[in-house]
């Protein structure tokens, strides 16, 4: 199984065929509740928020949502401290998404190599 980053889901919602093709190749993809937050945040900021929130909800119901729990918090603290020590900090939501993948022993499917390649112990798969 693999955890889907927000970027592939956002690209799918924007109608990008390459994202749709990548999602078709992923069997049993899962989504962090942190990515769900990122999608809903964007939806509530859209020109037509109610329609956008409905669309996001419809998409997310196709996947199993993985909660950010205590093990994820432990991993996120470790990752953030390691990145801080190296002066390579990334956004806290990306830290939390990476931590969820690591805590669950899953690869993260993302194109955000700039941030995620810095995370020690994360298996990153491009789409």
PyMOL commands that set and color helices and strands:
alter all, ss='L'
color gray80, all
select helices_A, chain A and resi 6-13+17-25+33-44+49-60+70-86+92-104+113-116
alter helices_A, ss='H'
color red, helices_A
select strands_A, chain A and resi 2-4+30-32+64-66+107-109+124-125
alter strands_A, ss='S'
color yellow, strands_A
deselect
rebuild
show_as cartoon
